[in-house]
């Protein structure tokens, strides 16, 4: 199991320690570093900055939001980064949810998310292969555009720039069983948001027969500390925000996933508290047991014991959410031991 460093997205402003963390992860033998975006900083610019200050570590987006860019624009970002970094780019994509897609990007959330994702990846692959001009008569993505307001002058094109790698890895963030199953068919890897080593069945039967070389790269908060309950507080804060506020009360994919993992009543209670403005109570309502099973928190010996269950399943890459160099070093030592 390889290790990756997940840096997430910026909050109020840029994090001054991200480049140093990426450099330390590279020194420790981490395989990859990942950036993200929500409705603030973008995923590609910080990754470019990190690429310029590192030499070996692979570079991924976990995740770049599909609604933010047309598929050809995303492909241009990826092929450009791949050239500049010497072939280190991995493209992680996510559909996000209706609240962000319609509220922030001002676009309709697709009525058929599976079809929209499949078409998006199809166009990406065409650009990166550069075998012929890009053409797709899709429901959500049409190349050339032939809608009722089209001029009729659109021409199929292929990229001027020759991609460095036609097989640049494409990974998808997917949560529902049907989406995960499609991901194993059309992508090179899967980016689970919450992964419990003891509940792989939650994601459906697709994980029982994965294609050769398929990447399974979940993110997990990791913290080496003496007090497990205290160490879980940042995990619970993240869960309180995602379960409670990252989506509408009637359609929140993160809350739905928590429910499928056996915590339905707790998920709905977190939503209720968060959406009524009682955010601190929402965080405290996150069960320690749930926070614990999707993270690695506690003394070194406890993390070492629990790390074994992550290694036994289909996980190929553990993406570590931790701003602490000591924790990164301990995990690297445990994973190589």
N, C-alpha and C positions, 0 to 999 in steps of 0.2 A: 504494500500500500504506500503510494507516494504521498507527500505532504505538499499542500499549497497554502499560501498566505492570502486570506480574504480581507481586503481593506474596506469593502463597502463603499458607501457614497458619503460626500461631505455633509456636515450639518450646516451650522451658521457660516462657516468659512472653511478654507483648506486646512487640512491637518498637517502641521509642519513636520511631524515625525514619519510620515508615510514613506518617503524615499529612504530614510535610514532603516526603517523596518524591512523594506524590500531588500536592501543591500545586506542586512543581517540574515534574512531568510536565505538569500543566495549563498552567503558564506557558510550557513549551516547545512546546506545541501537540499533545501526545499526545491521542489521541481517547478513550482509555478506561483504567480502572484496575480490576484484578481481585483478588478475595480467594478463598481456598480453605479447605478443612477436611479433616481426616483423623480422628483420634480424640483431639481436644483442643479447640482453639478452634473456634467455628463460623464459617461464612462470612458470615452476614448482619449480625451485630452490628458487626464492624470496618468493613464496607462502609457501614453507617449512620453511623458516626462520621466516616468519610472524606467521605460525602455532606454532612454538616453543615459541613465545613471547606473545601468546594470549591463551584464554581458552574456549571461548564460540562462538565467531563469526564464521560463516560459511565461507568456503574458496573456491573460484571459479577461473577458468581460462576464461578470456574473451578477446581474445580467444587463445587457443593453436592451432597451425596450423597443419592441417592433413598431409600436405606434409612433415612435419618435422620428422614424426615418422610413423612406421607401426601401424596399429590399435592395435595389441597385445602389442606393446611397450607403447602406450598411456594408454591402459588398466592397464598395470603394474604400470605406474606412479600413476594412479588414485587409484588403490586398495592399493598401498603402503601408499600414502598420507592419505587415509581414515582410515587406521589402526593407523597410527602415530598421527592423529589428533582426534581420538575418534569419527569418523563418521561425520566429518564436510565438507567433500569434495564434490564439484559440478564441473562437467567436462563440460566446454564450449569449443566448437570446431568451427573452421572456415576453409573453403577451400582455402582462399586467392584468388589471381588472377594469370594469366599467367606470368606477369612480375616477381613476387616473386617466384612462384613455379619453373619456368624454369631458371630464372636468379640467384636465390640464392640457392635453393635446388637442382638444376640440374636434375630435373625430368620433364617429360612431363605433361603439364596441361591436365587433363582428357577431352576426347572428349565429354563425357556425365557426366557433374558434378553431376547431380541428382543421376545417377546410382552409381558413385564413392562414394558419400556421404552415400547412402543407404547401400552399402556393408560395408563401414567402420564402421557404427553404428551397423550393424548386427554382425560383428566380436567382437566389444566391448561388446555387450550384451552377447554373448556366453561366453566370458572370465569371465565377472562379475557374470553370473548365475552359472557357473561351474557345469552344469548339465551333460556335456559330452565333449569329446575332440572337439576342435575347427575344424570345417570343413566348407568350402565354395568354391564352384567352381564358382568364380566370374569373371567378366570381368576385373576388376582392382585389386581385392584382392583374391588370391587363397591360401587356406590352406588345406592340404599341397601344396607347390608350385609344379606345374606339367608343367612348361614351357618347351620349346625345349632344354634348357640347364640344366634341372634338372637332378640330379643323380638318381632319382627314389627311394631314401632312406628316403625321408621325411615321418614322422609319425604324425598323428593327436595327439595333446597333449592338456591337460587341465592344468590350473595353479597349481603349487605345493602349492602356498599360497591360503588359503581359503579366498575369499573376505569377508570383514566385512559386506557389504550390497550388495545383488544382484541387488537391485533397486537404486543404486547410481545414482543421477540425471545427465542426459546427456542433454545439451542444445546446440543449433546450432545457429551460426551467419548466417543469410540468408537475402538476399536483394530483389531478384526477386520474383514475385507472385507465380510462380511454386515451387520455392525453399521454400518459406514460407509455402505453402500448404503441401509440403512433410514433413517439419519440424513438423507441428502439428500432423502428423501421426506416425512419427518414433522416436520423441524425447520427452523429458519431459519439454522442455522449448525453448524459442526463445530469442536471443540476437540481437535486432535491433541496427544497427549502428546509424541511424538518426531516431528519432521518433517525429512526429508532432501530438499532440493530436487532431488537427483539420482536419487531413487528413488520417484517418485510412484506407480509401478506396484505398489508393495508394498501399497497400500491398496485395490487392486481397480479395476475399470473405471468405478466410479460417478463418479470425479472428471473423466471426460472429457466429461460432459454435465451440468453443474451447473445447477440452476434459477437464473433471473435474480435477482440480489441475494443469493444464498446466501453466507454468511460462512465463510471458512476461516481460523481464528485459532489457529495453533500457538504454543506457548510455546518460548522459546529463551533459554538463558543467554547473556548478552552481557557482554564485559569488554574494555575498551581497556587493553592492556598491551604491554610489549616482549617478554616471554618467553611464547611460545605454550604450551609444555609446562607451565609453572607456571600459566598462566591456565586451562588445561584441568582442573586438579586439582579445583576445586569441581564441575565438570560430572561428572567421574568419581566423585566422592563421592556425588552425587545418583544417578547410574546404579547404583553399587554397592548403594545402599540399596534402590532400586526393583526392580532386576533380581534382587538377592539375597534381599531380605527382605520386599518388599511383595507377599506371596502365598506359597502353599504350594509346596513343591518340585514337586508333581505338577500344580499349576494356578496359574500365574503369568502373567497376560496381558501384563505388561511384558516378561518374558523371552521369551515367545512372539513378541512383536513384534520384538524385537532379532534373534531367530533368522530371522524372515522377511526382515529387512533384510540378511541375509548373514553374520550373526555367531552361528550356532547353537552351535558348539563353545565359543566364548567365553562365551556367555550361560549355558550349563550349568555351565561352570567357575566363573563368578562365583557362581551359586547354591550350588554345592557348598562353596565357600570361606566364603561368608557364613553359611550354615546350620550350618556346623561351628564357628562362632565366630571364624573368621579374617577379621574384617571389613576390616582394613587391607590384607590380601592381596587381598581381593575387589575393593577399590577400585583397587588397582594392576593388577589383571587386566583392567580395562576398557580396551579398545584405544583409543589416542589417536585413531586414524582415525575410530572410531565417535563418540567424544565430539566430535570436531571437526566432523563433517558435520551434526550436529544443533544446533550452537551458532555463535556469532559471537565469536571470541576472537583477540586479537592487536593489532598496531599499527593505527592509524587507516587506513592505506593498504590493509592486508590485509582489514580489515572492509569497507571501501568496495568492494573488488573482489568479495568473496564475497556482499555484500548484493544484487548484481545478479541472482544466481541465485535468490534468494528472491522477487524482484520478477517474474521471468519466468513463474513457475508460477501456480497458482490461489490463492495466499495473498492474502487481502484485508487481514488484520490480523496484524501481528507483535507478540506479547505478550512483552515484554522482562522477563526475570528478572535484575535487577541492582540492588544496593543503593547503587550509586555514581552520584551526581549528574553527575559528569564524563562517565561512559559514556552516561548518558541524553542529555546535551547533544550529545555527538559523534554519536550515532545520529540524533538529530533533525536535525542539520545535514546529515548524509549522505543521509538519506531525503528531505529537501526540496531537495537540490542537483541 
